[in-house]
Each structure stands twice: as C-alpha cells, then as structure tokens.
C-alpha cells in the first residue's frame, strides 16, 4: 500500500512536470539554448532523430490510430495526414494546446486524460498504437498492466510502435536530470529553466532487455536502435496469450 501511494505521488509530480514544461519541451528535440550540443553533437543528434522519424513514416498508419502521450505533436504531425482516424491523448493540457497549433488538423481527436484510467470509445479498436518516450516513464509495477490494456485495445492484426531513450543515455545532455537521492531506483529529479524541480519516473532500457520483458508478458517485439540515443520498435500480442 505504501509503495502504491509513493508511485501515485511520483506520477502526480510527473504530470505536473510535463504540464509546466510545455513551453520548453521542444528545446531538447531541436537543440536550442542550453541543449545545443555544438556542431558535431548536433549533427549526430539530428541524424538520429531523422532515423527515428523515418521509421515512423515507414509504418502503415492508415486505419484507426491511437497516440498515447502525444506531447507537443512531434510525432502527431507524421500520423495525422495518414490516419483514417487519429485519437491523441496526453495528461498535460498545455502540451495538447501546442500539439493542436503545430498539427493544425481539425480531424485529430484530442483527449486530455490519464492513460492508466482512460478507455477507448465503445467499440473502437486500433490498427496502430503509437507512443514515443513513454515506456521510460512507466513505473515497473505498472508495466505489465499497461501492456495488458494495450492488447485489449488493438484490432486483430494491430500492433504498437514505440521509441525511447536507450540505456547508456543517462549522462548525456539529451537527458538532463539525476536519480533521486531518497526515492526508488526509477525516481529521477528534473529541473525546469526557472529552477522548479520535480520527481518523475525514468527507466533506461536496453533493447534486448525490453524484448525479453515483453515476451514474458505475451508480446513479440522487434526493436532496433538509431545509434547511441534511441531505440524504436514494433510489437504485437503473441497469439493465444490471454488478454
């Protein structure tokens, strides 16, 4: 019970962090200000983000698509023109506002909600579920629960696409922050430009480790890397696995 309360407190702080971080969220992705890596570092970074976006563009994103933790629209902009129906959900209203402005597609159905409690509209199943930089923010105790929920949301033959920071990126400027001194191993401290600090969940996975963890709970995954920064992959429920 105490552990569950601690998880809820960290998740609540994490939600506040992303709500308050919206104005500076894209600075890391575009290497602006303090996140500028210099000429060589920026070249490498943008090469890897381009590979990540290319992998997303290679997906069949037609049909009914769900984007979890859609953020400021960096990935939504790739999905919206191709999906027959796109539902994009995030717990931070401030990033949803940026997403709407960036994507500019009135057909996108935006949802302000908590992915741990949200459920799709009745009768809706998804051909593709996309989530970028979400897996690392899921507490270990909620990992299996999340994937079980995803399995029930997929249409027959549907799959999930995901990406995140690769293990080993902990100490790079692309991932500012530090492990919490007095919390569980997955608790990290993050600071905004104005000095405000928050505790969030941050777990760095190795592709082979994540593949094995997913197989253990009934998913088959194919995971690649862009180089030294990111992993990405697709996964689908193993046939015959209870949902």
N, C-alpha and C positions, 0 to 999 in steps of 0.2 A: 504493500500500500504506500509506504514512504517513497519507494522507488518510482511508483506511478505519479505521485504528486510532484516529485522532482522533475520527471520528464515533462509533465504538463507545464510546470513553471518555465522550463527552458524553451519549450515550444512557443509559449506565450511571448517570451522575450525575443525569440527568433522572429516571430510575426511582427513585433514592434520594430525590430531592426530593419526588416525589409520594407515596412511601411515608411519609416523615416529615411531610409537610404535611397529612396526612389530618385531624387534629383541627381545623385552622383553614381547611380548604379552602372550606367554605361561607361563611366570613365575608365574602368579596368579593361573592358572589351575593346575600346578604341584607343587605349593607351594615352590618355590625356592627363595633363598635370603631373602630380606626383607619381603616377603609374607609368609614365614614359620610361621605356627600357633602354633608350638610346638607339642609335641607328641599327646596330647589329641585332640587338634584342628585339626591337620592333619588327624587323624583317622576319625573324624566326617566328615570333608570335603570330603575325598576320598570315604567314604561310600555314600555320596550324589551324587557325580559325577558318581559313579558306577551305582546308581539307574537311573540317567538320561541317561547314555549310554545304559543301559539295555532297557529302554523304547524305545529308538531309534531302537535298534536291534529287538525289538518285532514287529515293523512296517512291513507291506508288502511294501518293497522298490523296487519291481520289476517294470517293465514298464518304462515309461519316467518320470524322476525325475528332479526337479529344486531345487538347493540350493541357497538361497539368502544370501548375506553377509557371504560367505563361510569361510572367515578368513584363518587361518593357517592350516586348514584341520582336526581339532579335530573331527568334525562330518563327513566331507567328507570321511574320511578313513572307516567309517562304511557304507556309502552309495555306494561307488564306486564298491565294489565287487558284489553287489546285483542288481544294476540298469541295465536295458537293455540300457538305455541312460541317462547320467547324465550331465546336464549343471550347472556349478558352477560360480556364479557371485559375484564380490566384487569391490568396488570402489578404493581399495588400491592395486596397482600392487605389492608392497613389500610383502604383505601377500599372494598374489597369488603365488609368487615365492616359498615361504616356503611351501605352500599347495602342489604345484607340486612335490617338493622334498619329502615331507612326504608321500604322497599318492602313488606316483610312478606308476600311471595308465595312460597310454597314451590315453585311450579311453575317459577320462573325458574332456569335452569341457569347457575350462576356458574362462570367459568373464570379461574383465576389463571395468566396466561400472557403471552407476548411475541407481539404481533400480527405481528412480522416472521418468526416461525418457526411460529406456530400454524396449523393447518389444520382445517377443519370435520370433524365426524364423517363417515365414509364414506357417500356417497350423499346427504348433506344439502346442499340448496341453498336460498338465502334469497330470499324475495319482497321483503324490505326490509333494507337495511343502514344503520344509523344511527351517526353518530359526531359528537359535539359537542366542539368545541375540541380537535380532534386535528390537523387539517391544518397548523396553525401550528407544530406540534411535530415535523414530519417533515422530516428533512434533505433538501435539494434532490436529493442523489444517490440517495435512496430514494423519491422522489415517484412516479416512473413505475412502479417495482416494486410499490408499494402498490396503485396503481390497477389494475395488471395482475392482481394477486391477487384484488382485489375482483370483477373481471369474471368470473373463473372460479368465484367463489362464488355469483353471482347465478343464480336460476332464470330461465327465459325470461320476459321481460316485467318482471323485477325492476328495482329502482332503489335508489340510495343517497340518503340525506338527510344533510346536514352543516350545520354552522354554526361560526362562529369570530369572533374579534375582527377588525374591519375595519381596513384600513390608515388610519393617522391617529390610532389609539387608543394609540399607543406611549407618549405622555407623560401619559396620564390615570392617575388613582389606581386605576382599574379594572384597570390592567395594571402593577403595581409591578415595577420591575426596571430594568436598564440593559444596554446592549450590552457584551459582554466586551471588555476592553482588548487582550487578546493572543490572541484566538481568531478563527475565521472569522466572516463577517458575520452568520451566523444564530445565533451563540452569544450568549446573554444570561445575566447573573448575576441570581439571585433569592435573597432572604433571608427566612428564617423569623422569627417573632416572637422566638425565643430567640437570634437573631444568626447562626445557621448559614447559610452561603452555598453555593450550588450553581450549576453551569453547565447550562443547558438550551437546547434548540432553540426559537427563537421567530421566526417569519416572518409579517409582516403583509401580507396580500394585498388588492388592490383587486378587486372583483367582476369587472370586465372582464378584468383580468389573469389571474385564476384560470380564467375561462371559456375564454379563449384557450389557456391551458396544458393544460386538459383536452381541448379539441378536438384539440390537436396530438398527443395520445396515444390518441385514439379514443373520447372520451366527449363526449356532448352534455349541457350543463348549463344550467339556468335558475336564476339567482342574484338574490336581492333583498336589501335591507337593512332593518333595523328603524329606522333613523335614523342616528345617528352612532357607535353602539357595535358592532353586529354585522352580519354578512351570513349568509344562510342560503339553501339551495337544494336542488334535486334533480338527479340526473344518472343517465344510463344509457349503456351502451356503444352506440356507433354500429354499426348493423347492418353486418355484413361485415368489421368490424375483427378481425384475428387476436387470439386470446386465448392 
